[in-house]
Amino acid sequence: DVQLVESGGGSVQTGESLRLSCAASGYTGSYCMGWYRQAPGKEREGVARMSPGGSVSFADSVKGRFTIPQDSAKNTLYLQMNSLEAEDSALYYCAAGGRGDYCGTDVSRFQYWGQGTQVTVS
């Protein structure tokens, strides 16, 4: 089965940058992959995602600030976060495998999830 491991979380100041990594094992070439986050008291929400064909989408709240570079050779997806705000503080998850080729924001449609990495902005 596919395994996802996130890394790169930490505590930063407002306005600073941070890059998260999602290292995947197992074949994910045909999967939608993306980043999701969950803050205390809130539902898990989509941040950014990439379809197998390379199409990318971002949540309105992060457009212009976040990007999702990838390294296909390393089977790794990154979340580059710039101009971080306190509202970005959350547990960030990497996800893959939208069921039925789904590649949207519904978290229930994804089969594989990482353990999460904490991002705190203050």
N, C-alpha and C positions, 0 to 999 in steps of 0.2 A: 504494500500500500504506500501511497504518497505520504511523506512526512515533511513537515514544515517547521523550521526553527527561526524565530526572530531574534535579532540582537541589535544593539546600538542605542537602546533607550537610556535615559538619564535625566538629570535635572539641569535646566538651563534658564537663563534670564530672558525676559521679554525682548524680542527683536533678534535674538540669536538664531543659529541654525543647528540642525541635527539631521543625521542620516541614519535611517533604519535599514536593516538588511533582512531579507527572507531567503534563507537557503533551503532549497527543495531537493529531496531525494526521491527517486522513482520518476517515472516519465510524466511530465506535466506539459509537454509540448502542445497538446490538444485542449488544454484547460484554460478557462478564464482564471485569471489571478488578480488579486487585489488586496487593498489594505482597508481595514475597518477599525473603528475605535469605540470604546465604551467608557464614559465618565461615570462617576458615582451618581446614582439616582437617575440615570438616563439609559435609554435603549441603545443597543449597538447600532452604529450607523456607518454607512459607506463613506470612505474618504477618497479613494481612487482605485481604479481597476483597469486592467488591460485584457483585451480579447486575444484569442490565439492568433488572429490576424494582425495584431499590433494596434488596434484602435484603443484609445485611452479616454477615460472619462473621469471627471473630478467633481466632488461636491462643491456647491457654490461657495461654501465657507472657506475653501482652501484654494480656489482658482487663483492663479497668478502667484501663489506662494509655494505650493507643493508640486513636485514632479515625481515621476516614477521611472527612473532609468533602470535598465536591465542588463544583465550579463548572461547571455544565452549559454556561453561556454561553461559557465559556473553554475548554471541553472539557478540564478539568483535574481531576485527582484528587489529593488531599493525604493525607499520612500525618502526623497530629499525634502526636508522641511525647512523653509526659510521664513524669516520675519515672524517667528513664533509668538503667539499670544497666549495669555492665561487660559483662554477658552479652548486651546488645543490640548490641554492637559487631559490625559486619558490613558487607558490601557490599550495599546495598539496591537491588532492581530493581523496576521497574514492569512489569506484564504485562497483555496483553489478548488477547482472541480465543480463548476456550476452544473447542476443536474439538468439533463436535457439540453445541453449547450447553452444554458442560461448564463448571462453575464450582466447582471443588473445589481440593484442595491438590496434585494431581499436576502438577508443573511441565512434564512432557512433553506435556500436553494443550493448552498455550498456544502460539499462533502468533507473537505479537509481544512483543518484549522491548526495554526500554531498555538503555542502556549501563551503568547502575548508578551509584550515588553512595555514597561511603564515609561511614560513621558510626562515630566512635570515642568511646567513653565511658571515662573514667578517673577 
